[in-house]
């Protein structure tokens, strides 16, 4: 019963949720053979190249590996530092 | 007749490949099919004991491959389940005794006289696994709702796709429905979502499996147990029938549901 109450009132994710989240990351790494460290390096290089051509908001850049079915995708969301930002 | 060849594999050991092979084989035979189960785990023979045929082995797969007997002589007929045959693995040899092309040759020879050939793959991704998938028309990947088993299943699916044999169909074995309800076990939906292949069946955790294995009688020979029924359903799906997945949650009355909520912390 105490376990049940602990779970009811705790903000901790359940162990099943935790397992699924861990698996999601592990499977993406296994399938693409890209380590989190390599992804970090890729992100740095990508930002450098893009910055040569356009001004970007490098703090807000998001680069992630995601999956759709058994296919992996590299999604890069790169906000361009627009004129409205310059105004301030 | 031209048999369909199905290989049962998993990557990780101990998830239920041999149990599944024996039970699906028995269920298919019970439905009137002629079925041969081949144990491709050379050096670690086990399908014989799960089927209760260990005392009747004279020749094995390696004897047939190396020509010490005719293939027929290595086929053990199950006396209790008409139509079911076992080709046992060799216990005293290593996995290099058989090659993928040997397996293809053996299966080609068997194919005309049977409806189904089920191949029990060894764990791992080496020679034994390559042997087991070489002749397969279809591959079944079996896993448990558990991190390491799902990860290995994903790796196997990748290898099968690379061999252009994939993506295969999935069996989730030993699902403990109560633990899923308590959110302490990955659900079948989540496993399917992660692996992204077609689901062939869900086999619930069931102590009856151990009891029937102790006796050397596949649990699918009668469908009084949940696991037995799940294996029978898998066999029917392989035969092309549309069978709904077991409703493991259903048939609970309000009172039972109520007590199960309040009893959940205690055990």
HADDOCK unambig.tbl for C-alpha pairs under 7 A between the chains (distance, minus, plus):
assign (segid A and resid 1 and name CA) (segid B and resid 265 and name CA) 3.96 0.50 0.50
assign (segid A and resid 1 and name CA) (segid B and resid 266 and name CA) 5.37 0.50 0.50
assign (segid A and resid 2 and name CA) (segid B and resid 265 and name CA) 6.50 0.50 0.50
assign (segid A and resid 3 and name CA) (segid B and resid 265 and name CA) 5.38 0.50 0.50
assign (segid A and resid 4 and name CA) (segid B and resid 264 and name CA) 6.91 0.50 0.50
assign (segid A and resid 4 and name CA) (segid B and resid 265 and name CA) 4.71 0.50 0.50
assign (segid A and resid 14 and name CA) (segid B and resid 183 and name CA) 5.84 0.50 0.50
assign (segid A and resid 14 and name CA) (segid B and resid 184 and name CA) 6.47 0.50 0.50
assign (segid A and resid 15 and name CA) (segid B and resid 183 and name CA) 6.65 0.50 0.50
assign (segid A and resid 15 and name CA) (segid B and resid 184 and name CA) 5.15 0.50 0.50
assign (segid A and resid 16 and name CA) (segid B and resid 183 and name CA) 5.32 0.50 0.50
assign (segid A and resid 16 and name CA) (segid B and resid 184 and name CA) 4.82 0.50 0.50
assign (segid A and resid 16 and name CA) (segid B and resid 185 and name CA) 4.89 0.50 0.50
assign (segid A and resid 16 and name CA) (segid B and resid 186 and name CA) 4.86 0.50 0.50
assign (segid A and resid 19 and name CA) (segid B and resid 147 and name CA) 6.43 0.50 0.50
assign (segid A and resid 20 and name CA) (segid B and resid 186 and name CA) 6.75 0.50 0.50
assign (segid A and resid 23 and name CA) (segid B and resid 147 and name CA) 6.44 0.50 0.50
assign (segid A and resid 24 and name CA) (segid B and resid 194 and name CA) 6.84 0.50 0.50
assign (segid A and resid 27 and name CA) (segid B and resid 151 and name CA) 6.56 0.50 0.50
assign (segid A and resid 69 and name CA) (segid B and resid 196 and name CA) 5.07 0.50 0.50
assign (segid A and resid 70 and name CA) (segid B and resid 196 and name CA) 5.86 0.50 0.50
